[in-house]
Amino acid sequence: MSRFAIVHGREERTRGQAMVELALVAPLFIMLLTGIIVLGVGLFYQQQLTNAAREAARYASIHSATAQCPTVSKLDPVQTLRPKSYAACDTPANSWPFMTAAGRNRVFGMPTNAVNIAACWSGYRETATNAYDAPPPGAYTISSTTITINSTFTKCTIGGADPTSNPNAIGCNNSLAGTTVDQASDLSEGPGRIVANTVTAYACYLWSPPMAGFLLIPQTVTLRAVITEPIERQQ
C-alpha cells in the first residue's frame, strides 16, 4: 500500500470522527444558546411587567379620593371622612380603564392588550366595630379630643389570594377586577382623617416561550408582578 493511500485513509477517519462529534455536540450547543436567548426574553418581559404594575399602583395611589377622577376600590370612603367632591370615576366595574392604561403605557416589546392589571385596597379596621378606613392603633387628638384606636391591618385579595404573599395562586385573565375583595377605600390621610390605606397593583401576562417543546419548558408561562403603594392625597 502506498504512503498516499495510508495518509488519505487517516484523513477520512479524522473527518468522520469530527462529523460524529459535531452531530453529538451541536444539538446541545444550540439548545443551550437558544435557552439563554429565551431566558433573556423572559427576564425582559418580567421587567416590563414590573414596570406596568409599578405605574398602575402609582397611578391609583395619587388618584385617590381627593382627585378629580379617583381610581376607586369597591368600598366607598367612610361617609364622615369622604371629601365633599368625591365621585367614583375609574371604577373596577369597568376594569379601571385609566389605571390600566397607565400601566400598559409603560410596557415595551410585548403586546399591551395581553397585559392584565388589577388592584385591591388594604387598610386598618377597628377591632370592635370592624369599620374600615381606620387609623393604625394608638392615641390621636382630633379637634382637641383624644381618642384611642384599637385596629388591625387587613389585607385585600385578588382571585381569593393575597397578591403580596401568594401571587402564584392568582390567575391571569381580563376578568380579574371581578375577583377583588377590598378591605379599605381609596381614601388618603388628610385634614380631619387619619388613615393608612394602601393599594396593591397586580399585573400578569401569559407568555408562550419560543421553541418551548424543544427546550423542555411549558408551552405557556404565567409572568406576574405585584407592587404596593400608600394612598396619597392629591388636593
GUDOLO-982599 format. One line per 5 residues: their letters; for each residue x, y, z of N, C-alpha, C. Coordinates in Angstrom, 3 decimals, decimal comma, always signed. Example, Ala and Ser with C-alpha at 12.3 -4.5 7.8 and 13.67 -1.06 7.14 Angstrom:
2
as) +13,190:-5,690:+7,800:+12,300:-4,500:+7,800:+13,200:-3,300:+7,800 ~ +12,850:-2,250:+7,080:+13,670:-1,060:+7,140:+12,900:+0,030:+7,870
! end
This chain:
235
msrfa) +0,850:-1,187:+0,000:+0,000:+0,000:+0,000:+0,891:+1,245:+0,000 ~ +0,528:+2,203:-0,853:+1,335:+3,407:-0,968:+1,141:+4,323:+0,229 ~ +2,130:+5,181:+0,411:+2,075:+6,146:+1,522:+0,883:+7,095:+1,368 ~ +0,549:+7,453:+0,128:-0,581:+8,357:-0,139:-1,894:+7,741:+0,328 ~ -2,070:+6,469:+0,074:-3,312:+5,793:+0,460:-3,460:+5,754:+1,976
ivhgr) -2,343:+5,519:+2,682:-2,391:+5,468:+4,154:-2,788:+6,835:+4,726 ~ -2,136:+7,873:+4,218:-2,445:+9,232:+4,700:-3,886:+9,604:+4,369 ~ -4,329:+9,272:+3,176:-5,696:+9,588:+2,767:-6,712:+8,862:+3,658 ~ -6,404:+7,620:+4,027:-7,302:+6,871:+4,904:-7,404:+7,502:+6,280 ~ -6,281:+7,964:+6,794:-6,299:+8,636:+8,104:-7,137:+9,915:+8,062
eertr) -7,025:+10,668:+6,965:-7,798:+11,909:+6,835:-9,296:+11,607:+6,809 ~ -9,679:+10,536:+6,115:-11,095:+10,178:+6,053:-11,610:+9,812:+7,438 ~ -10,823:+9,057:+8,217:-11,254:+8,679:+9,563:-11,363:+9,907:+10,464 ~ -10,414:+10,863:+10,319:-10,459:+12,084:+11,127:-11,695:+12,907:+10,815 ~ -12,014:+13,013:+9,512:-13,219:+13,753:+9,123:-14,474:+13,081:+9,648
gqamv) -14,514:+11,775:+9,560:-15,683:+11,044:+10,059:-15,849:+11,216:+11,560 ~ -14,744:+11,176:+12,280:-14,798:+11,365:+13,725:-15,284:+12,768:+14,066 ~ -14,819:+13,773:+13,324:-15,238:+15,159:+13,571:-16,727:+15,334:+13,314 ~ -17,221:+14,684:+12,269:-18,645:+14,806:+11,965:-19,503:+14,158:+13,046 ~ -19,051:+13,031:+13,570:-19,786:+12,366:+14,654:-19,793:+13,236:+15,902
elalv) -18,636:+13,831:+16,226:-18,551:+14,704:+17,396:-19,449:+15,924:+17,228 ~ -19,473:+16,493:+16,006:-20,331:+17,647:+15,745:-21,799:+17,278:+15,897 ~ -22,169:+16,106:+15,401:-23,559:+15,660:+15,491:-23,980:+15,465:+16,946 ~ -23,035:+15,094:+17,809:-23,358:+14,894:+19,226:-23,403:+16,209:+20,000 ~ -22,498:+17,127:+19,668:-22,363:+18,359:+20,444:-23,285:+19,462:+19,948
aplfi) -23,521:+19,555:+18,639:-24,285:+20,670:+18,064:-25,673:+20,818:+18,674 ~ -26,478:+19,745:+18,820:-27,813:+19,935:+19,411:-27,758:+20,497:+20,831 ~ -26,782:+20,027:+21,614:-26,654:+20,539:+22,987:-26,259:+22,014:+22,975 ~ -25,360:+22,376:+22,074:-24,934:+23,770:+21,986:-26,080:+24,666:+21,536 ~ -26,825:+24,216:+20,530:-27,957:+25,004:+20,030:-29,019:+25,147:+21,111
mlltg) -29,267:+24,049:+21,859:-30,254:+24,103:+22,936:-29,819:+25,085:+24,021 ~ -28,539:+25,052:+24,374:-28,024:+25,961:+25,396:-28,119:+27,407:+24,930 ~ -27,718:+27,676:+23,697:-27,752:+29,028:+23,159:-29,188:+29,543:+23,080 ~ -30,089:+28,703:+22,585:-31,496:+29,106:+22,488:-32,090:+29,327:+23,870 ~ -31,715:+28,470:+24,813:-32,218:+28,628:+26,176:-31,791:+29,943:+26,794
iivlg) -30,555:+30,347:+26,546:-30,059:+31,625:+27,070:-30,848:+32,782:+26,468 ~ -31,118:+32,700:+25,164:-31,880:+33,764:+24,498:-33,305:+33,834:+25,040 ~ -33,954:+32,674:+25,179:-35,332:+32,643:+25,689:-35,377:+33,143:+27,129 ~ -34,396:+32,743:+27,931:-34,339:+33,218:+29,316:-34,185:+34,739:+29,353 ~ -33,369:+35,279:+28,468:-33,205:+36,732:+28,404:-34,500:+37,430:+28,029
vglfy) -35,236:+36,858:+27,087:-36,529:+37,436:+26,706:-37,496:+37,393:+27,882 ~ -37,499:+36,258:+28,606:-38,380:+36,134:+29,761:-38,061:+37,157:+30,842 ~ -36,774:+37,375:+31,109:-36,380:+38,380:+32,099:-36,768:+39,787:+31,641 ~ -36,636:+40,039:+30,359:-37,033:+41,341:+29,825:-38,529:+41,556:+29,994 ~ -39,330:+40,536:+29,663:-40,781:+40,637:+29,826:-41,148:+40,833:+31,302
qqqlt) -40,440:+40,140:+32,194:-40,724:+40,284:+33,620:-40,434:+41,709:+34,090 ~ -39,384:+42,291:+33,584:-39,053:+43,669:+33,930:-40,128:+44,621:+33,422 ~ -40,585:+44,412:+32,202:-41,646:+45,246:+31,649:-42,935:+45,114:+32,460 ~ -43,230:+43,901:+32,892:-44,438:+43,669:+33,683:-44,342:+44,359:+35,040 ~ -43,159:+44,332:+35,638:-42,955:+45,028:+36,916:-43,149:+46,525:+36,743
naare) -42,675:+47,070:+35,624:-42,898:+48,480:+35,342:-44,386:+48,787:+35,239 ~ -45,128:+47,893:+34,591:-46,573:+48,092:+34,439:-47,261:+48,092:+35,794 ~ -46,906:+47,139:+36,663:-47,512:+47,077:+37,998:-47,152:+48,308:+38,812 ~ -45,907:+48,742:+38,718:-45,462:+49,913:+39,482:-46,221:+51,170:+39,050 ~ -46,355:+51,360:+37,749:-47,048:+52,550:+37,264:-48,540:+52,495:+37,581
aarya) -49,133:+51,315:+37,523:-50,552:+51,178:+37,866:-50,779:+51,501:+39,342 ~ -49,904:+50,970:+40,200:-50,032:+51,241:+41,637:-49,803:+52,720:+41,924 ~ -48,846:+53,305:+41,266:-48,568:+54,725:+41,462:-49,750:+55,573:+41,011 ~ -50,337:+55,217:+39,889:-51,480:+55,974:+39,373:-52,645:+55,901:+40,358 ~ -52,954:+54,689:+40,845:-54,053:+54,546:+41,803:-53,739:+55,258:+43,108
sihsa) -52,475:+55,299:+43,482:-52,077:+55,930:+44,729:-52,339:+57,431:+44,711 ~ -51,940:+58,100:+43,643:-52,088:+59,549:+43,600:-53,477:+59,979:+43,115 ~ -54,189:+59,102:+42,416:-55,562:+59,405:+42,022:-56,495:+58,798:+43,067 ~ -56,380:+59,344:+44,269:-57,142:+58,832:+45,410:-58,474:+59,567:+45,514 ~ -59,108:+59,458:+46,682:-60,447:+60,013:+46,863:-60,501:+61,519:+46,651
taqcp) -59,364:+62,202:+46,796:-59,352:+63,657:+46,651:-59,092:+64,103:+45,225 ~ -58,849:+63,182:+44,304:-58,574:+63,550:+42,920:-59,874:+63,878:+42,188 ~ -59,752:+64,555:+41,060:-60,930:+64,866:+40,254:-61,512:+63,613:+39,626 ~ -60,659:+62,671:+39,295:-61,117:+61,392:+38,737:-60,425:+60,274:+39,502 ~ -60,922:+59,936:+40,694:-60,240:+58,941:+41,523:-60,344:+57,525:+40,969
tvskl) -59,277:+56,774:+41,139:-59,293:+55,337:+40,882:-59,770:+54,673:+42,168 ~ -60,903:+53,986:+42,106:-61,605:+53,611:+43,334:-61,592:+52,105:+43,577 ~ -61,770:+51,761:+44,858:-61,954:+50,374:+45,256:-63,449:+50,073:+45,249 ~ -63,809:+48,878:+45,671:-65,224:+48,512:+45,750:-65,888:+49,045:+47,014 ~ -65,090:+49,675:+47,881:-65,613:+50,288:+49,095:-65,479:+51,799:+48,985
dpvqt) -66,604:+52,505:+49,087:-66,544:+53,960:+49,119:-65,934:+54,412:+50,439 ~ -65,286:+55,566:+50,452:-64,753:+56,082:+51,717:-65,852:+56,213:+52,772 ~ -65,478:+56,052:+54,026:-66,429:+56,219:+55,119:-67,107:+57,585:+54,987 ~ -68,427:+57,603:+55,146:-69,217:+58,798:+54,884:-68,707:+60,025:+55,636 ~ -68,352:+59,862:+56,900:-67,938:+61,012:+57,714:-66,566:+61,545:+57,314
lrpks) -65,793:+60,758:+56,562:-64,455:+61,179:+56,147:-64,374:+61,515:+54,667 ~ -65,422:+61,248:+53,951:-65,411:+61,372:+52,494:-65,302:+62,829:+52,054 ~ -64,423:+63,139:+51,109:-64,361:+64,502:+50,571:-65,694:+64,885:+49,921 ~ -66,046:+66,160:+50,035:-67,338:+66,611:+49,504:-67,426:+66,435:+47,997 ~ -66,287:+66,515:+47,322:-66,278:+66,426:+45,860:-66,133:+64,984:+45,355
yaacd) -66,225:+64,025:+46,274:-65,922:+62,644:+45,882:-66,937:+62,111:+44,876 ~ -66,426:+61,502:+43,811:-67,260:+60,825:+42,821:-66,440:+59,718:+42,185 ~ -66,951:+58,499:+42,216:-66,229:+57,372:+41,618:-66,062:+57,609:+40,123 ~ -64,849:+57,456:+39,637:-64,559:+57,744:+38,225:-63,947:+56,521:+37,534 ~ -62,762:+56,141:+37,963:-62,052:+54,995:+37,392:-62,421:+53,767:+38,224
tpans) -63,405:+53,001:+37,786:-64,049:+52,004:+38,644:-63,661:+50,564:+38,298 ~ -63,754:+49,652:+39,279:-63,499:+48,240:+38,997:-64,553:+47,620:+38,081 ~ -65,756:+48,196:+38,086:-66,793:+47,682:+37,195:-66,375:+47,793:+35,734 ~ -65,537:+48,779:+35,437:-65,020:+48,964:+34,077:-63,569:+48,507:+33,958 ~ -63,093:+47,771:+34,960:-61,713:+47,266:+34,996:-60,686:+48,395:+35,019
wpfmt) -61,016:+49,496:+35,684:-60,103:+50,627:+35,867:-59,409:+51,039:+34,561 ~ -60,137:+51,597:+33,607:-59,523:+51,909:+32,304:-58,344:+52,865:+32,388 ~ -58,400:+53,871:+33,274:-57,312:+54,852:+33,348:-56,079:+54,247:+34,036 ~ -56,301:+53,538:+35,132:-55,182:+52,893:+35,812:-54,540:+51,835:+34,908 ~ -55,366:+51,050:+34,230:-54,850:+50,011:+33,339:-54,040:+50,623:+32,207
aagrn) -54,538:+51,721:+31,652:-53,809:+52,385:+30,568:-52,476:+52,916:+31,065 ~ -52,458:+53,448:+32,297:-51,204:+53,965:+32,854:-50,165:+52,859:+32,976 ~ -50,596:+51,674:+33,364:-49,669:+50,552:+33,467:-49,231:+50,032:+32,115 ~ -50,173:+49,867:+31,214:-49,847:+49,321:+29,899:-48,972:+50,255:+29,086 ~ -49,101:+51,555:+29,312:-48,299:+52,515:+28,557:-46,810:+52,405:+28,872
rvfgm) -46,470:+51,732:+29,961:-45,067:+51,554:+30,340:-44,474:+50,257:+29,802 ~ -45,258:+49,526:+29,048:-44,805:+48,234:+28,520:-44,184:+48,434:+27,146 ~ -43,051:+47,806:+26,925:-42,368:+47,892:+25,638:-41,963:+46,493:+25,190 ~ -42,203:+46,196:+23,930:-41,723:+44,949:+23,359:-42,627:+43,758:+23,573 ~ -43,816:+43,968:+24,133:-44,768:+42,887:+24,318:-46,167:+43,437:+24,074
ptnav) -47,121:+42,583:+23,670:-48,470:+43,072:+23,363:-49,158:+43,649:+24,596 ~ -49,459:+44,932:+24,565:-50,015:+45,594:+25,739:-51,400:+45,073:+26,110 ~ -52,199:+44,728:+25,113:-53,552:+44,253:+25,403:-53,556:+42,906:+26,120 ~ -52,436:+42,194:+26,055:-52,343:+40,901:+26,731:-51,881:+41,041:+28,174 ~ -51,525:+42,262:+28,580:-51,122:+42,518:+29,965:-52,376:+42,821:+30,780
niaac) -52,699:+41,960:+31,727:-53,881:+42,139:+32,571:-53,468:+42,782:+33,893 ~ -54,249:+43,776:+34,311:-53,926:+44,535:+35,524:-55,151:+44,611:+36,421 ~ -54,941:+44,394:+37,700:-55,996:+44,545:+38,703:-55,398:+45,195:+39,934 ~ -56,257:+45,689:+40,807:-55,791:+46,334:+42,033:-56,757:+46,031:+43,165 ~ -56,237:+46,084:+44,381:-57,089:+45,954:+45,559:-56,532:+46,838:+46,667
wsgyr) -57,407:+47,202:+47,593:-57,063:+48,180:+48,625:-57,066:+47,528:+50,006 ~ -56,043:+47,837:+50,795:-55,904:+47,305:+52,145:-55,845:+48,455:+53,139 ~ -56,170:+48,154:+54,397:-56,101:+49,198:+55,407:-56,455:+48,678:+56,777 ~ -56,484:+49,576:+57,740:-56,803:+49,220:+59,122:-58,318:+49,197:+59,322 ~ -58,749:+48,266:+60,166:-60,150:+48,167:+60,569:-60,218:+48,202:+62,094
etatn) -61,189:+48,942:+62,606:-61,368:+48,985:+64,052:-61,760:+47,599:+64,554 ~ -61,087:+47,154:+65,596:-61,275:+45,791:+66,092:-62,700:+45,556:+66,589 ~ -63,271:+46,520:+67,283:-64,592:+46,330:+67,896:-65,712:+46,382:+66,869 ~ -65,662:+47,349:+65,956:-66,767:+47,557:+65,019:-66,493:+47,024:+63,620 ~ -65,239:+46,660:+63,336:-64,827:+46,199:+62,008:-65,000:+47,294:+60,954
aydap) -65,014:+48,547:+61,403:-65,151:+49,669:+60,467:-63,840:+49,882:+59,721 ~ -63,937:+50,060:+58,405:-62,730:+50,254:+57,612:-62,346:+51,739:+57,572 ~ -61,250:+52,038:+56,891:-60,670:+53,378:+56,855:-60,298:+53,866:+58,252 ~ -59,860:+52,960:+59,085:-59,468:+53,310:+60,455:-57,987:+53,637:+60,509 ~ -57,572:+54,408:+61,527:-56,141:+54,698:+61,697:-55,417:+53,496:+62,289
ppgay) -54,093:+53,506:+62,237:-53,327:+52,484:+62,952:-53,602:+52,599:+64,441 ~ -53,395:+51,535:+65,209:-53,673:+51,598:+66,647:-52,832:+52,652:+67,345 ~ -53,468:+53,366:+68,291:-52,753:+54,402:+69,028:-53,698:+55,465:+69,523 ~ -53,157:+56,473:+70,154:-53,934:+57,596:+70,681:-53,798:+58,780:+69,739 ~ -54,931:+59,413:+69,401:-54,944:+60,521:+68,456:-55,755:+61,678:+69,030
tisst) -55,328:+62,895:+68,720:-56,048:+64,087:+69,135:-56,694:+64,727:+67,920 ~ -58,018:+64,731:+67,911:-58,779:+65,297:+66,810:-59,755:+66,309:+67,389 ~ -59,636:+67,555:+66,934:-60,499:+68,639:+67,420:-60,442:+68,736:+68,939 ~ -59,234:+68,695:+69,461:-58,969:+68,828:+70,909:-59,484:+67,636:+71,713 ~ -59,915:+66,583:+71,043:-60,391:+65,383:+71,736:-59,422:+64,243:+71,474
titin) -58,960:+63,616:+72,531:-58,033:+62,494:+72,400:-58,819:+61,190:+72,387 ~ -58,580:+60,404:+71,353:-59,242:+59,106:+71,230:-58,182:+58,023:+71,069 ~ -58,505:+56,840:+71,541:-57,609:+55,695:+71,424:-58,217:+54,689:+70,465 ~ -57,461:+54,334:+69,471:-57,941:+53,418:+68,433:-57,300:+52,045:+68,608 ~ -58,112:+51,021:+68,579:-57,646:+49,641:+68,567:-58,020:+49,050:+67,205
stftk) -57,048:+48,874:+66,363:-57,334:+48,438:+64,996:-56,310:+47,413:+64,536 ~ -56,656:+46,704:+63,486:-55,768:+45,702:+62,885:-55,703:+45,938:+61,384 ~ -54,542:+45,669:+60,812:-54,365:+45,843:+59,371:-54,868:+44,600:+58,653 ~ -55,741:+44,798:+57,688:-56,342:+43,688:+56,947:-55,980:+43,812:+55,483 ~ -55,496:+42,728:+54,902:-55,048:+42,746:+53,517:-56,165:+42,357:+52,564
ctigg) -56,147:+42,968:+51,402:-57,134:+42,664:+50,364:-56,707:+41,412:+49,596 ~ -57,605:+40,940:+48,740:-57,312:+39,743:+47,942:-57,722:+39,955:+46,488 ~ -57,065:+39,230:+45,627:-57,418:+39,156:+44,210:-57,491:+37,680:+43,851 ~ -58,606:+37,267:+43,321:-58,760:+35,850:+42,988:-58,662:+34,949:+44,192 ~ -59,056:+35,454:+45,368:-59,048:+34,652:+46,583:-57,703:+34,528:+47,256
adpts) -56,693:+35,257:+46,790:-55,351:+35,165:+47,371:-54,787:+36,548:+47,620 ~ -53,923:+36,647:+48,615:-53,237:+37,894:+48,907:-52,117:+38,076:+47,877 ~ -52,197:+39,091:+47,037:-51,175:+39,242:+45,988:-49,786:+39,525:+46,523 ~ -49,676:+40,067:+47,736:-48,359:+40,400:+48,278:-47,619:+39,187:+48,819 ~ -48,351:+38,128:+49,165:-47,695:+36,960:+49,738:-47,884:+35,691:+48,912
npnai) -48,915:+35,642:+48,084:-49,181:+34,427:+47,323:-49,667:+34,765:+45,906 ~ -48,878:+35,499:+45,139:-49,332:+35,887:+43,795:-49,496:+34,713:+42,846 ~ -48,755:+33,628:+43,073:-48,837:+32,483:+42,175:-50,189:+31,781:+42,234 ~ -50,977:+32,083:+43,267:-52,315:+31,484:+43,379:-53,359:+32,263:+42,590 ~ -52,965:+33,393:+42,025:-53,887:+34,236:+41,273:-53,758:+33,924:+39,793
gcnns) -54,879:+33,784:+39,130:-54,868:+33,500:+37,705:-54,512:+34,725:+36,888 ~ -54,643:+34,602:+35,580:-54,324:+35,712:+34,684:-55,349:+35,763:+33,565 ~ -56,286:+36,687:+33,689:-57,303:+36,884:+32,664:-57,795:+38,318:+32,732 ~ -58,667:+38,682:+31,815:-59,150:+40,062:+31,771:-60,367:+40,285:+32,653 ~ -60,666:+39,332:+33,536:-61,807:+39,471:+34,445:-61,361:+39,541:+35,896
lagtt) -60,111:+39,914:+36,138:-59,578:+39,937:+37,495:-60,294:+40,942:+38,387 ~ -60,812:+42,034:+37,798:-61,480:+43,057:+38,607:-62,657:+42,481:+39,375 ~ -63,318:+41,494:+38,786:-64,470:+40,898:+39,448:-64,110:+39,975:+40,585 ~ -62,829:+39,686:+40,777:-62,402:+38,758:+41,828:-61,793:+39,465:+43,028 ~ -61,748:+40,792:+43,003:-61,087:+41,525:+44,083:-62,003:+41,662:+45,297
vdqas) -61,397:+41,579:+46,474:-62,094:+41,838:+47,737:-61,274:+42,889:+48,484 ~ -61,828:+44,082:+48,631:-61,122:+45,189:+49,264:-61,407:+45,238:+50,757 ~ -60,440:+45,746:+51,496:-60,587:+45,917:+52,938:-60,554:+47,388:+53,335 ~ -60,394:+48,264:+52,362:-60,367:+49,697:+52,617:-60,774:+50,406:+51,335 ~ -60,931:+51,713:+51,449:-61,288:+52,508:+50,284:-60,040:+53,179:+49,716
dlseg) -60,259:+54,064:+48,766:-59,170:+54,824:+48,174:-58,921:+56,123:+48,934 ~ -59,345:+56,197:+50,176:-59,204:+57,395:+50,991:-57,752:+57,571:+51,429 ~ -57,290:+58,810:+51,397:-55,942:+59,132:+51,842:-56,011:+59,935:+53,134 ~ -54,879:+60,002:+53,806:-54,821:+60,808:+55,016:-54,905:+62,290:+54,655 ~ -55,573:+63,051:+55,487:-55,722:+64,473:+55,225:-56,372:+65,171:+56,395
pgriv) -56,784:+66,418:+56,218:-57,419:+67,168:+57,313:-58,650:+66,440:+57,860 ~ -58,637:+66,175:+59,153:-59,785:+65,543:+59,783:-59,871:+64,042:+59,592 ~ -58,875:+63,433:+58,973:-58,907:+61,984:+58,782:-57,495:+61,422:+58,899 ~ -57,362:+60,376:+59,685:-56,072:+59,704:+59,884:-56,251:+58,259:+59,428 ~ -55,729:+57,935:+58,282:-55,839:+56,586:+57,730:-54,473:+56,161:+57,197
antvt) -54,353:+54,884:+56,934:-53,097:+54,361:+56,383:-53,414:+53,308:+55,324 ~ -54,277:+53,682:+54,397:-54,687:+52,751:+53,354:-53,592:+52,585:+52,300 ~ -53,565:+51,414:+51,706:-52,604:+51,135:+50,635:-53,334:+50,524:+49,452 ~ -52,732:+50,625:+48,296:-53,259:+49,984:+47,095:-52,197:+49,046:+46,544 ~ -52,619:+47,857:+46,132:-51,718:+46,858:+45,562:-52,132:+46,587:+44,125
ayacy) -51,199:+46,778:+43,204:-51,457:+46,504:+41,792:-50,835:+45,157:+41,415 ~ -51,602:+44,384:+40,686:-51,164:+43,057:+40,226:-51,215:+43,051:+38,702 ~ -50,101:+42,739:+38,078:-50,027:+42,649:+36,620:-49,573:+41,252:+36,220 ~ -50,151:+40,736:+35,154:-49,780:+39,382:+34,718:-49,813:+39,302:+33,193 ~ -49,105:+38,305:+32,686:-49,007:+38,113:+31,238:-48,779:+36,633:+30,963
lwspp) -49,575:+36,065:+30,060:-49,417:+34,668:+29,654:-48,437:+34,617:+28,482 ~ -47,235:+34,151:+28,758:-46,157:+34,156:+27,776:-45,980:+32,764:+27,187 ~ -45,901:+32,714:+25,869:-45,624:+31,458:+25,168:-44,185:+31,496:+24,676 ~ -43,254:+30,883:+25,405:-41,840:+30,937:+25,010:-41,615:+30,293:+23,647 ~ -40,797:+30,871:+22,797:-40,480:+30,241:+21,515:-39,720:+28,937:+21,729
magfl) -40,049:+27,951:+20,907:-39,386:+26,644:+20,954:-39,500:+26,000:+22,339 ~ -40,685:+26,191:+22,981:-40,868:+25,679:+24,336:-40,701:+24,164:+24,402 ~ -41,258:+23,448:+23,449:-41,143:+21,999:+23,454:-39,722:+21,526:+23,290 ~ -38,951:+22,210:+22,458:-37,560:+21,839:+22,223:-36,715:+22,061:+23,471 ~ -37,078:+23,113:+24,246:-36,309:+23,458:+25,438:-36,826:+22,779:+26,694
lipqt) -37,846:+21,947:+26,563:-38,387:+21,194:+27,688:-38,953:+22,111:+28,777 ~ -39,569:+23,221:+28,364:-40,246:+24,106:+29,301:-41,717:+24,183:+28,897 ~ -42,604:+24,613:+29,802:-44,045:+24,634:+29,484:-44,360:+25,488:+28,264 ~ -45,437:+25,137:+27,595:-45,860:+25,892:+26,427:-46,303:+27,298:+26,804 ~ -46,838:+27,463:+28,021:-47,288:+28,772:+28,498:-46,736:+29,015:+29,894
vtlra) -46,166:+30,178:+30,105:-45,616:+30,575:+31,400:-46,346:+31,838:+31,852 ~ -46,866:+31,827:+33,081:-47,551:+32,998:+33,619:-46,551:+33,883:+34,348 ~ -46,350:+35,076:+33,819:-45,476:+36,058:+34,461:-46,341:+36,967:+35,333 ~ -45,871:+37,280:+36,543:-46,640:+38,090:+37,487:-45,749:+39,153:+38,120 ~ -46,369:+40,274:+38,487:-45,663:+41,342:+39,203:-46,638:+42,006:+40,154
vitep) -46,159:+42,350:+41,348:-47,002:+42,950:+42,389:-46,263:+44,132:+43,004 ~ -46,946:+45,264:+43,085:-46,393:+46,467:+43,703:-47,446:+47,071:+44,631 ~ -47,039:+47,477:+45,839:-47,934:+48,117:+46,797:-47,465:+49,547:+47,062 ~ -48,428:+50,474:+47,070:-48,123:+51,881:+47,323:-49,078:+52,436:+48,370 ~ -48,618:+53,365:+49,221:-49,526:+54,027:+50,151:-50,413:+55,029:+49,401
ierqq) -51,653:+55,177:+49,854:-52,553:+56,129:+49,243:-52,099:+57,551:+49,585 ~ -52,043:+58,411:+48,586:-51,580:+59,783:+48,776:-52,695:+60,781:+48,471 ~ -52,666:+61,902:+49,190:-53,649:+62,948:+48,982:-53,207:+63,828:+47,834 ~ -54,093:+64,020:+46,838:-53,707:+64,777:+45,664:-54,032:+66,264:+45,790 ~ -55,131:+66,607:+46,424:-55,504:+68,022:+46,515:-56,200:+68,319:+47,821
! end
